[in-house]
Amino acid sequence: MSVVALVPAAGRGVRLGLGRPKALVPVNGQSLLLRAVRGLLAAGCVQHVVVAAPPDQVDVVAAELAEVPDAHVVPGGAERTDSVRLALDSVERVAPDARVVLVHDAARAFT
């Protein structure tokens, strides 16, 4: 049985005003997204992470997570709930033995 964490990260970060998705904003040299994903996997109970990225930034997000072997990127949706649903739809492909699914927002990276 594996545990999968879904990370909605498809927001544009418009209110932040940096011209990039908030999840990709670096803090001390590492993006919020990378911090969130590494934190989930380092917890020891999560085996896979599915990140829902802005549809036009899937390649950018995948490159950001390239060094994390158990991170998978899917296109997200217009709303957070859409992104969670799209990430959830991929769980059977990513981890067919998953029995537990967690949801953790990329913008809350300091777990």
HUGI-V331590 format. One line per field, one symbol per residue. psi: psi as a letter, one per 20 degrees, with the letter a starting at -180 (. if undefined). A space follows every 10 residues. Layout:
BEGIN
psi = ???
END
This chain:
BEGIN
psi = prppppnpkj qikghhkikr qhhjpqoljp qgghggghgg hihiiphqpo porphjjghg ghhhjhiohk pqpqpaahqg hgggggghhi ghggnijpip pqppphimim .
END
